[in-house]
Amino acid sequence: MPNPFFKFKKFTVYHDRCAMKVGTDGVLLGAWAKVEGAHSILDIGTGTGLIALMLAQRNQEASVLGIDIDEGAVLQACENVSRSPWGDRINIEKIDVCELGLKGEGRFDCIVSNPPYFQENVHCPDEQRNQARHTAGLSFEALLDAVDRLLNDEGEFSVVLPNVAASQFISLAASRFLYLRHRTLIHTKPGAEPKRVLLAFGRKMQMSITDHLTIELERHVYSEDYITLTRDFYLFM
């Protein structure tokens, strides 16, 4: 039977009631997104609350809001947050991001999302998992419209996506005057084509940075870059 929780150095994430379990994508985004100087952080599609917890650990001053439309995920994220050292700074709410900010709620210095990204029409029988994985639940356009509404003028939006979707996403963001600042291509091993990409956007047009991150040099032998990025979180890094 799979372990119902994943233990990090400073917190534990239970994921037995969430469609999407703790995974590398979320850890990468939570460790990579720029949070320095942010006073308010929004995690769209928080799931277990993993990324919200990581960002609260990295920025000890910021207030963090994690939102999701799945009730089971929200309940589990609330429990994970309540067990953490940062329960007083993280709020979890059941709300559709497409509705957030429509009544004049505040904007955010930092927005992150590990969004649904499967665009094909093949769905699995588990509707909760479909909602978490497929863009029918939250299209790229709807996500970017929400970010445009909610991001402060000097803020930054960071996202993790399949690399094959990056060009489309960057173009859609630019049409909303959200411009690429930083792109990190993720390679599972040396020489492998990147399957994931981390992207950061801001409102000011500027020269963007593109770099690469390799996870493993060989099976269970992690690269120094990956160790440096994640060592504050993984138990054995």
N, C-alpha and C positions, 0 to 999 in steps of 0.2 A: 504494500500500500504506500503511495507517495507520501512524503513528509508534508504535513499540513502547514508548515511554517518554514521560513528562511531566516536564519540568524545572521545579523551583521554585527560589527564591532560594538555599536552603541544602541542598537534597537533590533527588534524582531518583527518580522512581517508575516502574519498568518494570511494564507491565500486560498484556503479550502472552499470558501464560498464565492470566490471571484472567477469569472470566465477566463480571464487572462492571469496567469501565474507570474510570480517574480521571474524576470528574464534579463538577458544581457542588454536588450534594447533600453529598458528603463534605467538600468544601472548606468549605462553609458551616458544617457541624457542627463540624469541626475548629477553625475560627476563632472560633466562637460559644460553645461549651461552656465553662462556668466551671471553671477548673483552678487558680486561685490558692489556695495553701495546701494543695493535695492532695499527699499523700506516695505514694499508690498509685492507679493508674489502670487501668481495664479497658476494652478496646475489643472489643465483642462483634460477631463477623462482620467481622474486620479486613480481609479481602480482600487488597488490595495492601499493606496496612500504612499507607496514606496518613494516616488520622486518628491512628493511634498516633504517627507521625512528627511530625505537626503539634502534637500535645499535648506531646510530648517537647521540641519546640522552644520552646513557650510556657511550659513549667514545667521549669526546668533542674535541679530537685531531685527530681522524682518518678520512681519506677519505673513502667514501663508494661508491661502484659501485653495482647497482642493474640491473640485466639483465633478459630479458624475450623474448620469441619468439612471443607472442601475441601482436599485434599492439594496440588493445584497452586497454590492461593492461598497456602497456608502456606509452601511452598517459595519462591515468588516474594517474599512478604513478608519472609521471612528474608534473602533476598539484598538486598532494598531496605534493610532495616535495617542489614545488615552494611556497606553502602556509605555509610551516613549518619554524622554526627558523634556519634550517640547510641546506638550499638550496645551499649554497656555498660549501658544503662539500659532497653532495650526487649527483652522476650522475646516470641517468637511460638510458639504451641503449637497443635497439632491436637487440639482437644477440643470436645465438645458442651457448650454453656453449661448445658444441663439437668443435666449431671453435675458441673459445677464447684461446689465448696463442700460437696458431700455428705459428704466425708470430713474435714470440719473445717478446710479451707483458710481462709486469712485473708480478711477483707472489704476493701472498697475505698472510698476517699474520693470517687472520681469514676468513674462508669460512663457510657460512651457507646455508641451503636449507630446504624448506618445499616442498618436491618433489612430483610428481605424484606417487601414490602407488597402485592403483587398478590394479591387474594383471589378473583378470578374463576377459572373452570375452564378457561380457554383457555391452553394451554401451548405454548411453542415446542419444536421438536425437540431442542434442545440441553439435555440434562439438567443439566449444570453451571450453565447460565444460569437454568434453572427454579429450581434450588435456591437460587441467590443472589437471585432476584426474587420468589418466591411464598411466601406464609405457610404453605403446606403443609409447608415445611421447618422453619419456626420460627414458631409462632402467636404472636399478641400475648399471649395468656394465658401461654404457656410462657416467653416473654421476660420478662414482668413477674414471674412466679413466681421466676425466676432472679435478677432484680434485687432483689426483696424479700429473698432469701436472702443476697445478696452485698454489699449496700450498707451502709456504716457508718451509724450513727444520725444523724450530722451530715453525711452525704455527699449528693451530688447526681447524679441520672441525667438525661442529655440524649439526645434522639433527634430524627431528622429523618424526617418522614412526609408523605404526601399530605395536604393540608388536609381532604379529604373523610373521612379516617379519624381525624381528631383527636378528635372528640367521643367516639367509641367508645373510643379509647385512653385518654383522660383518665378516663372512667368506669371502665374496667377497672383503671386504676392506683389510683384512689380506693378501690376495693373491696379493695385490698391495702394501704391506708393509705399510699399514695404520692401526694402532693398536688401539684398544679400550682403552680409558682412563677413561671414566665416562659414566655410564648408570643410568638414572633416570626413573623408572617405574611409569606411571601416572594412578592413581585410581580415578574414578569419585566420589566414596563414600567409606567409610570404609567397608572392606571385599569384595569389587568388584574386579574381575580379571582386571589386567591392559590391557587397549585397546590401549594405546599409550605409546611410549617410546622415550626419548631424549637420543641421543648417541653423544659422542665426541671422535674424533680420532686424533692421532698424528703419527709422523714418527718413534718415538722411542718406542721400546717395554718396557712396564712397568706394574706393578700391576694396574689393573683397579678398580675403585670404583663403587659399585652398591648401589643405595638408592631408596627411594620411596617418592612419593608426592601424597597426597590425596587432591582433589579439594574441595569437599563439605562434611561437616559432616552430614548435612541433607539439604533439599531443601532450597537454598538461604542462607545457613549458611556456610561460607567458612572457611577452615582450616587456622590456623595461618601460616603454611608454605606457603600456596598459597597466602595469603594476603601479607606476607613478600616479596615473589617473584615478585608480580605484582603491589604493591601499588604505585610505581612511575609512573604508566601508567593509570590504571583504575580510573575513576573519584571518585567513592564512596568506594574505599578501604582504 
